[in-house]
Amino acid sequence: MHSRCTSSHSRTREFDHGTNYHSLYAHLANARVSPGDVLQEGATLGQVGDTGSLKGSYLYFEIRKGGKAVDPLPWLVPSP
C-alpha cells in the first residue's frame, strides 16, 4: 500500500490512501514528508513532540472516509 501526502499545515499532515480514505496526523514536532510525497507502508511521517498544547506531547490521529471521521481501529489492527 502507498499513500500520498496531500496537504500540510504547520504541524499537520493529511494523506490520501485511495478509495476515498484519508488519514490526518496533527501536533507533529517535525514532519518528514511534504505534499506530493508518495509513501510506502512503514514510512516515518514525523515525530511527536510538545507543540505548545496544555496536554503536553501527543499525536492527534484520524481516519476519514468521504470526509467524515470513522473508527480507526481496523487500520491499526494487523490483518490475520
Biotite code that builds the C-alpha atoms (Angstrom):
import biotite.structure as struc

atoms = struc.array([
    struc.Atom([0.000, 0.000, 0.000], chain_id="A", res_id=1, res_name="MET", atom_name="CA", element="C"),
    struc.Atom([1.209, 3.511, -0.646], chain_id="A", res_id=2, res_name="HIS", atom_name="CA", element="C"),
    struc.Atom([-0.219, 6.889, 0.261], chain_id="A", res_id=3, res_name="SER", atom_name="CA", element="C"),
    struc.Atom([0.312, 10.412, -0.983], chain_id="A", res_id=4, res_name="ARG", atom_name="CA", element="C"),
    struc.Atom([0.744, 13.435, 1.252], chain_id="A", res_id=5, res_name="CYS", atom_name="CA", element="C"),
    struc.Atom([-1.957, 15.808, 0.041], chain_id="A", res_id=6, res_name="THR", atom_name="CA", element="C"),
    struc.Atom([-1.725, 18.735, 2.405], chain_id="A", res_id=7, res_name="SER", atom_name="CA", element="C"),
    struc.Atom([0.272, 20.226, 5.199], chain_id="A", res_id=8, res_name="SER", atom_name="CA", element="C"),
    struc.Atom([-0.478, 22.972, 7.648], chain_id="A", res_id=9, res_name="HIS", atom_name="CA", element="C"),
    struc.Atom([2.240, 23.742, 10.145], chain_id="A", res_id=10, res_name="SER", atom_name="CA", element="C"),
    struc.Atom([2.392, 20.574, 12.262], chain_id="A", res_id=11, res_name="ARG", atom_name="CA", element="C"),
    struc.Atom([-0.374, 18.650, 10.478], chain_id="A", res_id=12, res_name="THR", atom_name="CA", element="C"),
    struc.Atom([-0.231, 16.207, 7.573], chain_id="A", res_id=13, res_name="ARG", atom_name="CA", element="C"),
    struc.Atom([-3.070, 14.633, 5.612], chain_id="A", res_id=14, res_name="GLU", atom_name="CA", element="C"),
    struc.Atom([-2.658, 11.560, 3.412], chain_id="A", res_id=15, res_name="PHE", atom_name="CA", element="C"),
    struc.Atom([-4.756, 10.156, 0.595], chain_id="A", res_id=16, res_name="ASP", atom_name="CA", element="C"),
    struc.Atom([-4.928, 6.345, 0.754], chain_id="A", res_id=17, res_name="HIS", atom_name="CA", element="C"),
    struc.Atom([-7.190, 5.991, -2.286], chain_id="A", res_id=18, res_name="GLY", atom_name="CA", element="C"),
    struc.Atom([-10.776, 4.720, -2.396], chain_id="A", res_id=19, res_name="THR", atom_name="CA", element="C"),
    struc.Atom([-11.964, 7.904, -0.651], chain_id="A", res_id=20, res_name="ASN", atom_name="CA", element="C"),
    struc.Atom([-9.919, 7.331, 2.559], chain_id="A", res_id=21, res_name="TYR", atom_name="CA", element="C"),
    struc.Atom([-7.657, 9.927, 4.164], chain_id="A", res_id=22, res_name="HIS", atom_name="CA", element="C"),
    struc.Atom([-5.654, 9.960, 7.389], chain_id="A", res_id=23, res_name="SER", atom_name="CA", element="C"),
    struc.Atom([-4.795, 13.022, 9.415], chain_id="A", res_id=24, res_name="LEU", atom_name="CA", element="C"),
    struc.Atom([-1.882, 13.435, 11.818], chain_id="A", res_id=25, res_name="TYR", atom_name="CA", element="C"),
    struc.Atom([-1.587, 16.599, 13.919], chain_id="A", res_id=26, res_name="ALA", atom_name="CA", element="C"),
    struc.Atom([0.687, 18.027, 16.628], chain_id="A", res_id=27, res_name="HIS", atom_name="CA", element="C"),
    struc.Atom([3.861, 16.783, 14.952], chain_id="A", res_id=28, res_name="LEU", atom_name="CA", element="C"),
    struc.Atom([7.063, 18.264, 16.383], chain_id="A", res_id=29, res_name="ALA", atom_name="CA", element="C"),
    struc.Atom([8.515, 17.876, 12.910], chain_id="A", res_id=30, res_name="ASN", atom_name="CA", element="C"),
    struc.Atom([7.300, 16.271, 9.715], chain_id="A", res_id=31, res_name="ALA", atom_name="CA", element="C"),
    struc.Atom([9.438, 14.223, 7.358], chain_id="A", res_id=32, res_name="ARG", atom_name="CA", element="C"),
    struc.Atom([7.015, 14.323, 4.446], chain_id="A", res_id=33, res_name="VAL", atom_name="CA", element="C"),
    struc.Atom([5.744, 17.081, 2.183], chain_id="A", res_id=34, res_name="SER", atom_name="CA", element="C"),
    struc.Atom([2.744, 17.433, -0.129], chain_id="A", res_id=35, res_name="PRO", atom_name="CA", element="C"),
    struc.Atom([3.252, 15.307, -3.223], chain_id="A", res_id=36, res_name="GLY", atom_name="CA", element="C"),
    struc.Atom([5.433, 12.706, -1.484], chain_id="A", res_id=37, res_name="ASP", atom_name="CA", element="C"),
    struc.Atom([4.404, 9.108, -2.181], chain_id="A", res_id=38, res_name="VAL", atom_name="CA", element="C"),
    struc.Atom([4.914, 6.902, 0.858], chain_id="A", res_id=39, res_name="LEU", atom_name="CA", element="C"),
    struc.Atom([5.386, 3.194, 1.295], chain_id="A", res_id=40, res_name="GLN", atom_name="CA", element="C"),
    struc.Atom([3.977, 1.248, 4.230], chain_id="A", res_id=41, res_name="GLU", atom_name="CA", element="C"),
    struc.Atom([6.105, 1.760, 7.348], chain_id="A", res_id=42, res_name="GLY", atom_name="CA", element="C"),
    struc.Atom([7.457, 5.170, 6.306], chain_id="A", res_id=43, res_name="ALA", atom_name="CA", element="C"),
    struc.Atom([8.275, 7.617, 9.109], chain_id="A", res_id=44, res_name="THR", atom_name="CA", element="C"),
    struc.Atom([5.904, 10.581, 8.841], chain_id="A", res_id=45, res_name="LEU", atom_name="CA", element="C"),
    struc.Atom([7.418, 12.714, 11.578], chain_id="A", res_id=46, res_name="GLY", atom_name="CA", element="C"),
    struc.Atom([7.934, 12.906, 15.311], chain_id="A", res_id=47, res_name="GLN", atom_name="CA", element="C"),
    struc.Atom([5.511, 13.666, 18.093], chain_id="A", res_id=48, res_name="VAL", atom_name="CA", element="C"),
    struc.Atom([6.507, 16.469, 20.381], chain_id="A", res_id=49, res_name="GLY", atom_name="CA", element="C"),
    struc.Atom([5.223, 19.168, 22.654], chain_id="A", res_id=50, res_name="ASP", atom_name="CA", element="C"),
    struc.Atom([3.702, 21.706, 20.278], chain_id="A", res_id=51, res_name="THR", atom_name="CA", element="C"),
    struc.Atom([2.603, 24.131, 22.967], chain_id="A", res_id=52, res_name="GLY", atom_name="CA", element="C"),
    struc.Atom([-0.550, 22.280, 23.954], chain_id="A", res_id=53, res_name="SER", atom_name="CA", element="C"),
    struc.Atom([-1.583, 22.215, 27.595], chain_id="A", res_id=54, res_name="LEU", atom_name="CA", element="C"),
    struc.Atom([-1.743, 18.409, 27.209], chain_id="A", res_id=55, res_name="LYS", atom_name="CA", element="C"),
    struc.Atom([1.995, 18.095, 26.587], chain_id="A", res_id=56, res_name="GLY", atom_name="CA", element="C"),
    struc.Atom([3.274, 15.750, 23.880], chain_id="A", res_id=57, res_name="SER", atom_name="CA", element="C"),
    struc.Atom([0.600, 13.830, 21.991], chain_id="A", res_id=58, res_name="TYR", atom_name="CA", element="C"),
    struc.Atom([-0.486, 12.839, 18.500], chain_id="A", res_id=59, res_name="LEU", atom_name="CA", element="C"),
    struc.Atom([-3.901, 13.523, 17.002], chain_id="A", res_id=60, res_name="TYR", atom_name="CA", element="C"),
    struc.Atom([-4.816, 10.755, 14.522], chain_id="A", res_id=61, res_name="PHE", atom_name="CA", element="C"),
    struc.Atom([-7.949, 10.454, 12.429], chain_id="A", res_id=62, res_name="GLU", atom_name="CA", element="C"),
    struc.Atom([-9.189, 8.290, 9.548], chain_id="A", res_id=63, res_name="ILE", atom_name="CA", element="C"),
    struc.Atom([-11.755, 9.846, 7.222], chain_id="A", res_id=64, res_name="ARG", atom_name="CA", element="C"),
    struc.Atom([-13.928, 8.231, 4.586], chain_id="A", res_id=65, res_name="LYS", atom_name="CA", element="C"),
    struc.Atom([-15.646, 10.639, 2.261], chain_id="A", res_id=66, res_name="GLY", atom_name="CA", element="C"),
    struc.Atom([-14.570, 13.497, 4.519], chain_id="A", res_id=67, res_name="GLY", atom_name="CA", element="C"),
    struc.Atom([-16.164, 12.044, 7.672], chain_id="A", res_id=68, res_name="LYS", atom_name="CA", element="C"),
    struc.Atom([-14.254, 10.595, 10.619], chain_id="A", res_id=69, res_name="ALA", atom_name="CA", element="C"),
    struc.Atom([-14.549, 6.803, 11.017], chain_id="A", res_id=70, res_name="VAL", atom_name="CA", element="C"),
    struc.Atom([-13.342, 4.266, 13.585], chain_id="A", res_id=71, res_name="ASP", atom_name="CA", element="C"),
    struc.Atom([-9.551, 3.914, 13.071], chain_id="A", res_id=72, res_name="PRO", atom_name="CA", element="C"),
    struc.Atom([-9.284, 0.510, 14.797], chain_id="A", res_id=73, res_name="LEU", atom_name="CA", element="C"),
    struc.Atom([-9.473, -1.549, 11.563], chain_id="A", res_id=74, res_name="PRO", atom_name="CA", element="C"),
    struc.Atom([-6.445, 0.411, 10.310], chain_id="A", res_id=75, res_name="TRP", atom_name="CA", element="C"),
    struc.Atom([-4.450, -0.239, 13.467], chain_id="A", res_id=76, res_name="LEU", atom_name="CA", element="C"),
    struc.Atom([-5.062, -3.974, 13.984], chain_id="A", res_id=77, res_name="VAL", atom_name="CA", element="C"),
    struc.Atom([-2.913, -6.239, 11.771], chain_id="A", res_id=78, res_name="PRO", atom_name="CA", element="C"),
    struc.Atom([-4.738, -8.412, 9.251], chain_id="A", res_id=79, res_name="SER", atom_name="CA", element="C"),
    struc.Atom([-4.694, -12.161, 10.039], chain_id="A", res_id=80, res_name="PRO", atom_name="CA", element="C"),
])
